[in-house]
Amino acid sequence: MKFLKKTSAIQANSVVQWKPATVAQIQSLLVNWYKKTRRQLPWRETRDPYAIWVSEVMLQQTQVATVIPYYDRFMARFPTVTDLAGADREQVLKLWEGLGYYARARNLHKAAGVVVDQFHGQVPADEKLFKSLPGVGNYIAAAVLSIAFGLPLAVVDGNVKRLLSRLCAMDAPVNRSSSHKQFQAMADRLLDQSCPAIFNQAMMELGALVCIPGTPGCSVCPLFDHCIARKNGCIAHHPRRIKKKPIPTRHIAVGVVKKGSTLLITRRKSEGLLGGLWEFPGGKVEKNETAPDACIREIKEETGLEVTIASHLTRVKHAYTHFKIEMDVYMCRYVAGEVHLNGPVDHCWITPSEIRKYPFPGANLKFIPLLIKRLGLSHPH
């Protein structure tokens, strides 16, 4: 293993010194491959920077197949940046519901407002100006500005890192933040500045379809003859990753509080995890505490209401980026009290048929169909 690591480091350094003719050959092979094999995706049928921007925000940490229906619905509802800027944030979050990483939606909505207010509704083609918008970092800026405006900015996402790691036999761990500069430098070196839009999409496409995790499709790769990891027989050692600590699991108790024919929902603070979404109240089960007791306590602490447990509805498992949850959901009876919020910023008593109007986190979405069935109604979604 030490020999392989040493060899790959030497080869990675040698790649930086590739002759311009070799780099040009790689560019040509990649661009021609993309033109022949690229997927037909809705955001590839436009040069509208706003539409491309929306797609790139949605595609962060999300699979293409998942994004397509969300993108189509979002663009149908908000076809221009002005439409998005003028929308109520709750409408935006509702359309984003289930896509996850909701800060993306909040930042996109804020950024649209800035574009309308400060740039007359025109997405800025200047890198510095575009990166000043909420939620726009190096990747989003490079992707949107290269694809929409042809700016020579190389994109580096997970697919590109994996491709570069193998193509150049790079030892830098792809999941270490300090490695990003090395991958960015290599991507900059290879970028075809005459057609950055096509080249960037080709890099991402090759990583997504051919140079995939696990066993890549080397036999159909247009860069087969140039891949150093393949030549050295060390494909299995790339990309290198730092082993992460196990993701912790949190036990959560949530209550569906029923008062007459209505149910209580609360809204989270605007910022932070799941910011601005509605949910059924609850929280963490403390050490030496039962889930039913935690449910009653959390509802009291968050809303000031006294409730009793009527029945256990279900247990839901859900994963976030840095932790997992196991959520016990209880049907609760309202006993006494007026709502006085501590933590949530708003509340609402709704009928079951109104659930579809509000954006909920993914964990809540997992038990809402069962809740609707328990209440004897058809599913509202």
C-alpha positions in Angstrom: 0.0 0.0 0.0 2.8 2.4 0.9 4.4 1.7 -2.5 1.1 2.5 -4.3 0.7 5.7 -2.4 4.2 6.8 -3.2 3.8 6.0 -6.8 0.5 7.8 -7.1 1.9 10.9 -5.5 4.8 10.9 -8.0 2.4 10.4 -10.9 0.1 13.2 -9.6 3.0 15.6 -9.6 4.0 14.6 -13.1 0.5 15.2 -14.5 0.8 18.9 -13.6 3.6 19.1 -16.1 1.6 17.5 -19.0 2.5 19.1 -22.3 -0.1 21.4 -23.8 -0.7 19.0 -26.7 -1.6 16.2 -24.3 -4.0 18.5 -22.4 -5.5 19.5 -25.7 -6.0 15.9 -26.6 -7.8 15.2 -23.3 -10.0 18.2 -23.9 -10.9 17.1 -27.4 -11.7 13.5 -26.4 -13.9 14.6 -23.5 -15.8 17.3 -25.4 -16.4 14.9 -28.4 -17.6 12.1 -26.0 -20.0 14.5 -24.3 -21.5 15.8 -27.6 -22.3 12.2 -28.6 -23.5 10.7 -25.3 -24.8 13.5 -23.1 -28.2 13.0 -21.4 -31.1 15.1 -22.5 -31.9 17.0 -19.3 -34.3 20.0 -19.1 -31.8 22.5 -17.9 -29.5 21.6 -20.8 -32.1 22.9 -23.2 -31.7 26.5 -22.2 -29.0 29.2 -21.8 -31.2 31.2 -19.3 -28.8 31.8 -16.4 -31.7 31.8 -13.9 -32.9 28.3 -15.1 -29.3 27.0 -15.0 -28.8 28.5 -11.5 -31.9 26.8 -10.2 -30.8 23.4 -11.6 -27.3 23.7 -10.1 -28.7 24.6 -6.7 -31.1 21.6 -6.8 -28.3 19.3 -8.0 -26.1 19.9 -5.0 -26.0 16.7 -3.0 -29.0 15.4 -4.9 -29.4 12.8 -7.7 -30.4 13.9 -11.2 -33.4 11.6 -11.3 -34.7 13.1 -8.0 -34.2 16.7 -9.2 -36.0 16.5 -12.6 -39.6 16.6 -11.3 -38.8 19.2 -8.7 -37.0 21.4 -11.3 -40.0 21.1 -13.7 -42.5 22.0 -11.1 -40.3 24.9 -9.7 -39.8 26.4 -13.1 -43.4 26.1 -14.0 -44.3 28.0 -10.9 -41.4 30.5 -10.9 -40.3 30.8 -14.6 -38.3 34.0 -14.0 -36.1 35.3 -11.2 -38.7 38.1 -10.7 -41.4 35.5 -10.1 -39.2 33.8 -7.5 -38.3 37.0 -5.8 -42.0 38.0 -5.5 -43.1 34.6 -4.0 -43.9 34.0 -0.4 -41.1 32.0 1.2 -43.6 29.3 2.3 -44.6 28.7 -1.3 -40.9 28.2 -2.2 -40.4 25.8 0.7 -43.5 23.9 -0.2 -42.3 23.3 -3.8 -38.9 22.2 -2.3 -40.6 19.9 0.2 -38.9 16.5 0.2 -35.8 17.6 -1.7 -33.9 18.3 1.5 -31.1 20.7 2.4 -33.7 23.5 2.7 -31.1 26.3 3.2 -30.6 26.0 -0.6 -34.2 27.1 -1.1 -34.0 29.9 1.4 -30.8 31.2 0.0 -32.0 31.0 -3.6 -35.2 32.9 -2.6 -33.1 35.6 -0.9 -30.7 35.8 -3.8 -33.5 36.2 -6.3 -34.7 39.2 -4.3 -31.2 40.7 -4.5 -31.0 40.2 -8.2 -34.3 42.0 -8.7 -33.5 44.8 -6.3 -29.9 45.4 -7.2 -29.4 44.0 -10.7 -32.7 44.9 -12.4 -33.7 41.3 -12.6 -30.6 40.2 -14.5 -28.4 37.5 -13.1 -24.9 39.1 -13.0 -22.3 37.7 -15.3 -19.5 39.0 -13.2 -18.0 36.4 -10.9 -17.5 38.7 -7.9 -21.0 40.1 -8.1 -22.6 36.7 -8.6 -20.6 35.2 -5.6 -21.9 38.1 -3.4 -25.4 36.5 -3.6 -26.7 34.3 -0.7 -25.8 30.7 -1.2 -23.5 31.2 -4.2 -20.1 29.6 -3.6 -17.2 28.6 -5.9 -19.0 25.6 -7.4 -22.3 27.4 -8.2 -20.5 30.4 -9.6 -18.3 28.3 -11.8 -21.2 26.1 -13.1 -23.7 28.9 -13.8 -21.2 31.4 -15.2 -19.4 28.9 -17.4 -22.6 27.3 -18.8 -24.7 30.4 -19.1 -22.1 33.0 -20.1 -19.1 31.0 -21.2 -16.8 32.3 -18.5 -13.6 30.1 -18.2 -14.2 28.8 -14.7 -13.6 25.1 -13.9 -16.2 23.3 -11.8 -15.2 21.0 -9.0 -17.9 18.8 -7.5 -17.9 15.3 -6.2 -18.0 13.7 -9.6 -15.1 15.8 -10.9 -13.0 15.1 -7.8 -13.5 11.3 -8.3 -12.6 11.6 -12.0 -9.5 13.7 -11.3 -8.4 11.5 -8.5 -8.2 8.5 -10.9 -7.2 10.3 -14.0 -4.2 12.0 -12.2 -3.7 9.3 -9.5 -4.1 12.0 -6.9 -3.5 11.1 -3.3 -5.4 14.0 -1.8 -8.5 12.8 0.1 -11.6 13.9 -1.8 -13.5 14.4 1.5 -10.9 16.6 3.2 -11.7 20.3 2.7 -8.0 21.3 2.5 -7.7 19.1 -0.6 -10.0 21.3 -2.6 -7.3 23.6 -3.8 -5.4 20.7 -5.3 -8.5 19.5 -7.2 -9.3 23.0 -8.3 -5.8 23.6 -9.6 -6.0 20.4 -11.6 -9.4 21.2 -13.0 -8.2 24.7 -13.9 -5.2 23.1 -15.7 -7.4 20.9 -17.8 -10.2 23.3 -18.5 -10.9 23.9 -22.2 -11.2 27.7 -22.2 -12.5 27.8 -25.7 -15.7 25.9 -24.6 -15.9 25.9 -20.8 -19.6 25.2 -20.8 -19.3 21.9 -22.7 -16.1 20.9 -21.0 -17.4 21.4 -17.4 -20.6 19.5 -18.2 -18.5 16.8 -19.8 -16.4 16.4 -16.7 -19.4 16.1 -14.5 -21.2 13.8 -16.9 -18.2 11.4 -17.2 -17.9 11.3 -13.4 -21.7 10.6 -13.1 -22.0 8.0 -15.8 -18.6 6.3 -16.3 -16.1 7.1 -13.6 -18.6 6.1 -11.0 -18.0 5.1 -7.3 -16.8 1.5 -6.8 -16.1 -0.1 -10.2 -15.8 2.5 -13.0 -16.6 1.8 -16.6 -13.0 2.1 -17.8 -13.6 0.1 -21.0 -15.9 2.8 -22.3 -14.1 5.8 -20.9 -12.9 8.3 -23.5 -9.8 9.0 -21.3 -8.9 5.4 -21.1 -5.4 5.9 -22.5 -4.6 8.9 -20.3 -5.8 7.6 -16.9 -2.8 7.1 -14.6 -4.6 5.1 -12.0 -5.6 2.6 -14.6 -2.1 2.4 -16.1 -0.7 1.8 -12.6 -3.3 -0.8 -11.7 -4.4 1.2 -8.7 -8.0 2.2 -9.6 -9.2 0.5 -6.4 -7.2 3.0 -4.4 -8.8 6.1 -5.9 -10.4 8.2 -4.8 -8.8 8.2 -1.4 -11.2 9.1 1.5 -10.6 9.8 5.1 -12.7 7.5 7.3 -15.4 9.4 9.1 -16.7 8.8 12.6 -19.9 6.9 12.9 -23.0 9.0 12.5 -24.8 9.3 15.9 -28.5 8.5 16.2 -30.9 10.7 18.2 -34.1 9.4 19.7 -37.0 11.9 19.1 -40.6 11.9 20.4 -43.2 13.8 18.5 -46.9 14.4 19.2 -49.9 14.9 17.0 -52.0 17.1 19.3 -55.7 16.8 18.5 -58.1 19.4 19.8 -61.6 18.9 18.5 -61.3 18.5 14.7 -57.9 20.3 14.5 -54.3 19.4 14.8 -51.4 21.5 16.1 -48.4 22.3 14.0 -45.5 24.7 14.7 -43.0 26.5 12.5 -39.3 26.4 13.0 -37.1 29.4 13.1 -36.2 30.9 9.7 -32.5 29.9 9.8 -30.7 26.7 10.7 -31.7 23.1 10.1 -35.1 22.8 8.4 -35.6 26.5 8.9 -39.0 27.9 8.1 -40.7 24.5 7.9 -43.8 23.4 9.8 -43.8 20.3 12.0 -45.6 18.4 14.7 -44.1 19.5 18.0 -41.7 17.3 19.9 -38.0 16.9 20.7 -35.2 14.8 22.0 -35.8 11.9 24.5 -33.4 12.5 27.4 -31.4 9.9 29.2 -33.5 7.7 31.5 -36.7 9.2 30.0 -39.4 7.3 28.1 -40.5 8.4 24.7 -44.1 9.1 25.9 -42.9 11.2 28.8 -40.5 13.1 26.5 -43.4 13.8 24.1 -45.5 15.2 26.9 -42.6 17.3 28.3 -41.5 18.6 24.9 -45.0 19.7 23.9 -45.4 21.5 27.3 -42.0 23.2 27.0 -42.5 24.3 23.3 -46.1 25.2 23.4 -47.3 25.5 27.0 -50.0 22.9 26.4 -50.9 20.0 28.6 -51.6 16.8 26.7 -52.0 13.1 27.3 -50.9 10.2 25.1 -53.8 8.5 23.3 -51.8 6.0 21.2 -48.5 5.3 19.5 -48.8 6.0 15.8 -45.5 4.8 14.4 -41.7 4.9 14.6 -39.9 6.7 11.8 -36.2 6.5 10.9 -34.6 9.4 9.0 -31.0 10.4 8.1 -29.5 13.9 7.9 -26.0 14.7 6.9 -24.4 14.5 10.3 -26.8 12.5 12.3 -29.8 10.1 12.2 -33.0 10.1 14.1 -35.5 7.5 15.3 -38.7 9.3 15.9 -41.6 7.9 17.9 -44.9 9.5 16.9 -47.8 9.7 19.3 -51.4 10.7 18.9 -52.1 13.1 21.8 -55.2 14.5 23.4 -55.3 18.2 24.3 -56.0 18.7 28.0 -55.5 22.3 28.9 -53.7 25.6 28.3 -53.1 28.3 25.7 -50.3 28.2 23.2 -47.2 30.1 24.4 -44.3 29.3 22.1 -40.8 28.6 23.3 -38.5 27.8 20.3 -41.0 27.7 17.4 -41.9 31.0 15.9 -45.4 30.3 14.9 -48.2 27.8 15.3 -51.5 26.9 13.6 -54.4 24.7 14.4 -55.3 23.0 11.1 -57.7 20.4 9.9 -56.3 17.2 8.4 -57.3 18.3 4.9 -55.1 21.4 5.2 -51.9 19.5 5.8 -51.1 19.7 2.1 -50.8 23.5 2.3 -47.8 23.5 4.6 -44.1 22.5 3.9 -43.0 19.7 6.3 -39.6 18.1 6.9 -38.9 14.7 5.4 -39.2 12.9 8.7 -42.8 14.3 9.1 -43.6 13.4 5.5 -42.9 9.8 6.3 -45.7 9.4 8.8 -48.2 11.9 7.4 -49.8 9.3 5.1 -50.3 6.9 8.0 -51.7 9.8 10.1 -54.2 10.7 7.3 -55.2 7.0 7.2 -55.6 6.8 10.9 -57.9 9.9 10.8 -60.0 8.2 8.1 -59.2 10.5 5.3 -57.7 10.1 1.8 -54.1 11.1 1.4 -53.9 14.9 0.7 -50.7 14.9 -1.4 
